[in-house]
Amino acid sequence: MTATDGRWYRSMSPRERRTFWACFGGWATDAMDVQIYSLLIPVLLSIGLLASNAQAGLIGTVTLLCSAVGGWAAGVLADRYGRALMLQIAVAWFSVFTLLCAFAQDATQLLIFRGLMGFGFGGEWAVGAILIGETVRAQYRGRAVGTVQSGWAVGWGVAVGLFVLTQSLFPPETGWRVLFALGVLPALGVFWVRRHVPEPDVFVRHTDRPDGRPSFLGIFRPGLLRTTVVCALLCTGAQGGYYSLTTFLPQFLRSARGLDVLGIGGTLLLVIVGALAGYLFGAWLTDRLGRRPALVVCAVAAFVIVLPMTLLNLPTAVFTALALPLGFVSSAYFSGLGALLTEQYPTELRGSGQGFCYNFGRGIGAIFPLLVGLLADAISIGVAIAVFAGIAYLVMALCSLLLPETRGAELTGAAP
């Protein structure tokens, strides 16, 4: 059976499948803990724990800035101590600090706990994407890494379900604490990863070499500097657009569209179903068209759909019908991003390079929620989302054209 007949998963070895599910589960639980805060922004504003959209955006920005530092650090440590080990540490870290958010007494404490949670949140993607990218075979790396990205939609869906459940069963003053407390559950998965997921062979071979652990500053050497700069800007566009939209989407649905808790939950479920389909389509597209054209197509599609949905006062039926495409286009491009970054660096610098670029993008992209919040307080939340998401999508499309095509590349100790 080949990986091109639509049943690539069945052609994976047991080891590849275990690694796939470990990374899928890690990304899903990461998403759950991250999206809990976005879902709770309207609640925290209504009970007075948060004072304004700008303050809500500040907490989101601090979380993303910390995740940028954590992601880069995790990438560097993964090059030294192992991908699977750092995945375990990252999941345990963000789960524990999500639990501590449940005990916050004011916005300052919540900011501190969310910031600390961000270190683990950033680390999980950095090492998980490398782990799956190095373990699976080249002919379906794009689909495997891209399908792992769909775990984000699954985790987001779980977060929405738990949000609706806790807000229905508990008063607002209590329900938000219960929801944060449930964020500790992903830590249980660490024990399974520790038992069943080994380090990739390509990593083990290179760490056994005398020169197998170079300085992380190697990603800035002349032969890789341009790649690092362009990849970092590409990731800035990808994440700036995503967080401009998703951080304030629940608040947009409440303030601009006038939806209640059930209406917000129902609309977000449509967005999430669209996101799941987008991740899976993007995974297929990146192997079908190649890394660069797939990213350009997805960025342009996101620009075309997101702007009218946030700028125009669409009839309810039309807006609801477009919720699924909104989720689709705002998520599909991430499926090609992980595979592209994995293929840009040699094995001994893959964690450092991928961790830096993705999390540089996250760090700069972290400013976008704050800017959206500030502009939303001054003008309107829909215009704020459209402005910053639109700029980000254009940056992503341009940077995609500046990188070499690496579809089908074998991972070795040499840069492509």
N, C-alpha and C positions, 0 to 999 in steps of 0.2 A: 504493500500500500504506500502510496506517495503522499507527500504533504500538499500536493496541488489538486487533489481530487475532492476537496471540501471536507476531508476528515483528518486534518493534520493532527488534531489532538490524539487520535488513536495511534498514530505512528510514533508518539513520544514514548520514551523508556519510562519505567517506574520512577527512576530518579528524577527525570525531567518533570514528570507529573507532580511528584511531591513538592519539588521546588516551585512549580507553577502555582499550586494551591497555597503554599506558604506565602508567596509574594502577593497573590490575589487576596488572601485573607488579611495580610498586613495592610494592604492599600485600602481595603474595605473598612477595616476598623479605624484606620487613620482618618478616612473620610467621615465616619460616624462622629468621632470625637471633634473634628474640625467644624462640621456643619451644625453641631449642637448649638454653638454660640450664635451663628447667623440666625438660626430659627428662633432663638430666645431674645434677640434684640428688641422686637416689638413688646415682648412681655417685660423685659428689664426696663424699658422706657416707661411703660404704663405704671409700674409699681414704684418708680422713682429711683431705682438703683443706678440707672444711667440717666444723665441729665439732658443729653442732646444726641442728634445724629453724629455730630462731630466727635463727641466722646466715644460713642460706639465705634466709629471708624478708627479712632486712635487705638483702642484696644485691639481691633483687628490688625492694624498696621504693626503694632508692637509684636503681636503674635507672629506675623509673617517675617518681620525683621529677625526675630530670634530663631525662627525656623531656617532662615537663610544661613545664619551662623552655624546652627546645629547641623544642617545638611552638608555644608562644606567640611565641617569638622568630622562628621561621620564618614564622608567620602575618604578623607585622608586616613582616618583610623582603619577604615575597611581595607585600604591598600596595605596596611601594616599587620592588622590582627585578624582579618577575615570578614567576608561579606555576611555569612550566616550569623556569626556572633554579634555583629553590630546591628543586624536586623532584630535580634532578640532584645538587645538593650534599648533600642529605639522604641519598640512597641511597649515594653514595660514602662519606660520613662513617660511617654505621653499619656498612657492610661492612668498612672498614679496622679499626675498633675491635673488631669481632667476631673478626677475624683475630688481633689482638693478645692477645685473651683466651687464645688457644692457648699463649701464652708465659708466662702467669701462674705464679709460683712458690709463691704462698700465697693465702689468702683475701683479704688486703688488696689485693694487686695485682689479683686478679680483680674485686673491688669497684670499684676505680678504673677499670679498662678497661670494665666493664659500665656504670658511670655515664657515662663519656664516650660509649659507644655509644648510651646513652639519648637524648642530645641529637639525634642524627640520626634515631633511631627515632620520636621524637615529631614531628619536623619533617615526616617523610614523609607521615603521614596528614593533617596540617593543610593542607599545600599540595596534596596529591593530590586530596582531597575537593573543594576549591575549584576546582581545575583542571577536573575532570570535570563538576562542577555548573555551571560557567559556560560550558562548551563545548557540552554537549548541549541539545536543545530541551526546553521546559518540560513538554510532554505526556508525556514518558517520563523525566524527570529522576530520579524516584524509583527506577525500575527500573534505570537506568544506574548511578547512584551506589550503589544497593543491591547490584547484581551485582558491581561493583568490590569490595565488601566480601567477596564469596565468595572473592576471591583469598587472603584470610587462611587459609581452610580448605585451599586448595591448598598454600600455603607451609608450613602446619603439617603437612600430609601428607608433603611432601618432607622436612621435618625429622625426622619419625618414621621414614621410610624410611632416611634417612642414619644415624639413631641406631641402628637395628637392624643396619644393614650394618657400621658402624664398631665396634659392640660385639661383633659376631660375628667380625670379621676381626682385631681388635687386642685386646690385654689392656687391662683397665680403666685402668691407669696411662697408657696411650698413646692409647686410643681417644677419650677426651674431648678431647684436644688436636687430633686429626685432625678431629673434628667441628666444633670452633670454627674451625679453619683453612679449612674448606670454606665458611664464612660469608662469605668475601671475594668469592665468585663473582658475587653480584648487582651488584657495581661495574661489571661489563662492560656491563650494560644502559644505563648512563649515556650511552654513545656513541650508541646508537640514539635515545634520547630527545632528545639534543642535535640530531640530524639531522632528526628527523621530527615533533616536537611543538612547534607554535608557541604563543604566548601567546593566551588567549581574546580575541575581539574586544571584548567588553564591558569587559575590563580595559584594553585598549589605548586605547579611546575615553576612558575616565575618567582615565587617566594623562596624556593629551594636554590635559586641561582645566587651567586655572590652579589650580583648587581640588581637583584630583584626588588629592592626597596629604595628607589631613588627619592630625592627630595620632592615634595609636592610642588615646589617652585618650577619644576620641569615643564609644567603646562604653559609657562610663559617664555620658554626658550624660543629662539628664532623660528624653528620649524613648526611650532605649534601656536605661537602668539596670535596670529590672525584667526586661526580656528577658534581659539579660546574667546577672543573678543566678539566674533560674530555669533558664536553659540550663546554667549552670555546675553547679547542683545536680543537674539531670537527668543530666549527663555523669558526675557523681560516683557516682550510683547505678548507671548502666550499667557503668562500668568497675570500680567497687568490687566489684560482683557477679561480673563476669567474671574478674578477677584473683584474687579469693578462691577461686574454683573451679579455674581452670586452672593457676595457679602451683604448687599442691600436688597436682594430680590424679595425676601419676605417683607421687609419694610415697604418696598415699592408696591407690592401687592396689597398691603394694608392701607397705606396712605394715598396712593395714586389710583388704585383700583377699588378701594373700599371693601376688601374681603375680610371676613371673620376668620377664626382659627380653622374651621373646617374648610372654608373656601381656599385659604392659603395652603392648607395641607393637600387638598385635592389638586390644585393647580401645580404645586411643586411635584406631586407624584407624576403628573403628565410630563413635566420637565425632566424628571429623573428617568422615566421610561425612554424619553427621547435621547437622554444622555447615554443610557445603556446601549441603545441602538447605534448612537454616534460612535461610541468607543469601539464597538464591534466592526462597524463599517470602516472606521479609520484604520483599524488593524488590518483589514483586508486590503484597503486602498494603498497602504504604505508598501505592501509587498507587490501589489499589482502595478501601480504607476511608478513607484520609487519614492524615496523619502522626501525629496525636494518638491516635486509636483503635488504630492498628496498634501503637504503642509500649506502650499499656496492655495490650492482649491479650498481647503477647509477654512483658511483665514478669510478669504474673500466671501465665502458663504456665511460665515459668522457676521461679517460687516453688514451684509445685505439683509440679514434677518433681525439682528439685535437692534440696530438703530431705529427702524420704523416701529418696532414693538415698544420701545421706551419713549419715543418722541411723539407718536401719534395717539390721539384719543380714540382708539379702535373700539368698535362695538364689542360687547362682552362675548358674543358667540365667536367673533373673528379672533379676538385675543386668546380665548380658550383653545380654539383650534390650532393656533400658532404656538401654543405652549410646548407641544411635543417637538416641532422643528427647532424651537429655541434651544431646548436641551440638546438636541442632536448636533447643531452647528457649533455650539459653545463648548463642546467636549471632544468632538471627533479628532481635532488636531493633536491632542495629547497622545494618541495612540502611536503616531509616528515619531513623536519627540524622543521618547525613551530609546528606541532602536537607533535613531540617528546619532544621539549623543554617545551611546555605547560604542558605535563604530568609528568615532572620530579620534579615539585615543588608543595608544598601546596599553597592554594589560597592566604594566607596572604603574601607569598614571591614570588608568581608567576611573578609579574611584575619585581621585583628586580632581580630574578634569570634569567629569560628569557632575560631581558634587558641587564644584565651584560654579560652573555655568548655570546649572538649574537653579541654584540657590542665590547666585548673584541676581538672576532674573526675579526670583521670589523676593529678594531684599528690595530691589527697586520697585517691583510690582507691589510691594507692601505699602508703598506710599499712596497707591491709587485709592484704596478704601478711605484713607484719611481725606484725600482730595475730593472724592465723591461726597463724603459726609459734609465737608465744608461748603462745597458748591450747592449741595442739596438744601442746607440751611439758608443759603442766600438766594437761590432761584427755585429749582424744583429737583426732586430726586431723579425723575426720568431723564431730564436734560443732562444731569451730572453723570449718570451711568453712560449715556450715549456718547458724550464727549470723550471720556477717558477710555472706554472700551473701543471706540472707533479708532482712536490714535494707536492703541496697542495692537489692534489687528493689522493695521497698515505696516507697522514696524515688523511684525512677525512675517508677513508676506515678503517684504523686501529682503530681510535677512535670510530667508529660506533660499532665495535665488543666489546668494553669495557663497554657499557651501558646496563642496563636492558631493556627487551622488555616491552612496555607499551600499546600496541594496545588494545583498548577497555576499558581502565582504566576510572573509574568515577572520576571526579574532586571533591576533598574534602579538608578538612583542614589538611590532613596528607600526607606526602611525600610517594610515592610508595615504 
